[in-house]
Amino acid sequence: MANEEQANRAREEHGDFLREMGAHGITIDEIKRKGEKSFAVVALFQSEPAEVPDQLEIKRGKVTISVPLVARVVEKFRPQ
């Protein structure tokens, strides 16, 4: 499971990739997977994306860390 720092790093490193997929917003949030708490990158899409990976990988030295990725369909914010 990933901590907040790792999730932020994954968001920074993979932000361009997620925007290319059509994400209009990218944030992090605490989630629960398999009964364990973890931080995840949350990508916001206007419509259901074709294919989204379950996790993003970052490297810290020789160690590879998997950070959960959650895709949510949310209408894009429009100022009134």
Long-range contacts (C-beta under 8 A, 24 or more apart in sequence): 1-33, 1-36, 1-37, 1-38, 1-39, 1-68, 2-38, 2-39, 2-40, 2-65, 2-66, 2-67, 2-68, 3-39, 4-28, 4-30, 4-39, 6-39, 6-58, 6-60, 6-65, 6-67, 7-39, 7-40, 7-41, 7-67, 9-58, 9-67, 10-41, 10-56, 10-57, 10-58, 10-65, 10-67, 10-69, 11-41, 13-56, 13-58, 14-41, 14-56, 18-43, 21-45, 21-49, 21-52, 22-46, 22-47, 22-49, 23-49, 24-76, 25-74, 25-76, 25-77, 29-70, 31-68, 31-70, 33-68, 38-68, 39-67, 39-68, 40-67, 40-68, 40-69, 40-70, 41-67, 41-68, 41-69, 41-70, 42-69, 42-70, 42-71, 42-72, 43-69, 43-70, 43-71, 43-72, 44-72, 44-73, 44-74, 45-71, 45-72, 45-73, 45-74, 46-73, 46-74, 46-75, 46-76, 47-73, 48-73
